[in-house]
Amino acid sequence: MKEERLKRERTGKLLVELAIPAICAQIVTLLYSTVDRFYIGRMENGTMAMAGIGLCVPITMMLTGISALFGQGGAPLAAISLGKEDRREAEQFMGNSFMGLILFSAAVMVTVLIFAEPILVLFGASENTLPYAKDYLTIYLYGTLFVQITVGMNYFITTQGFAKTAMAATMLGAVLNVVLDPVLMFQIDMGIRGAALATVLSQLVSCLFVLRFLTGKRTGLRLHLKDLKLRKGTFAKILALGASPFFMPVSEGVMQICFNMQMLKYGGDLAVSAMTILFSLFQFINLPLTGIAQGSQPIVSYNFGAGNYGRVRETMKYAASACIFVSFCGTALMLLFPAAFISLFNSDPDLVAMGAPMLRVYISGSFFIGAYMLYQQTYTALGEGRLTFLFAFLRKIVLMIPLLYLLPVVFPWGVLGVALAEPVTDLAVTLGNKICFSHFMKKRLK
């Protein structure tokens, strides 16, 4: 059984086996946004269309927060229950998480559809970018339920040790998205709406795959209708642990609104377009790190529940080394070749000229961001959501957003002053989290 491997398999080997598919799944996830933006950047008026997509990011991040709320809120609790050999409780966590995904996604979809235009204007849309943003967002929202179920319930596949199956679910949709994007955007001439429709249709296929697995014979945790009934205690635990993973992408969305508004102020629509590309490039580093952390989560959660603290420590040692290596190498490459990375999305000379120095400043504090992300994931894996929330709040709200407005005034460098907020925040919060994490692990695993 998969649980026996989590308990007895050599940790280094097991982490590699779980992390590699999770990394591949994250990279494939990156293809969704990267492929969309690759084709959108080559449309007529591609620079303005790219800026329009950037204005939708805060809303899509909020929706990502819903999948994190119930996926990362429920899956570690299910894994800890498995470690305690309580399969019934684990399936209740999964069923309540599934129902939460449906209810919250539907509520957000209806609300945003009603108020889409004023929301986008509030986020910094101009008369040049609003039509593109509205076209993309409207179609994306109609399919958001498929996206949330795919992403949120995939955590419950990974947490059982079925990392390859979780990767297959993600890859299935990504490959379909690569095929559909050029067909819908150019051959059927749907433009930016075609990019949104391609994403929705691709995620529908992945959603059906995930549900088929979780109701089939191979899964250790099966999705039952009786477990969809919300139980107050179960649902409260999911919300409590998932609050921090939810807050992280939502606060990221708020932060991106502030970035877009400041970029519009200091550099116009061109700077907003460049900022959209910078957000995408940061995901080249961020998502592989998420994959490593997700690969470690089933081992950490299960063995913590089983009381095997030595395996928890050993897993963390391997995962930390891998995360730091990936973040260091990714950051170094972008610092060395910023123009080449910007040109992956759009070859407009003015955009590349503005975006290359922005990328160098923006990414310069990310050498050790892998350690920070692993600390955050581990707090959640051990059921300690409060610390995850604390550092997410510190990074995004207490430090990043005030610096976005303060640094361009202190250092009159225009868009570079705005971009400087990212590395200053990353360096400060990673150091602080390192100190806290060391004390936390000594106390938690005593």
Disulfide bonds with the S-S distance in Angstrom:
none
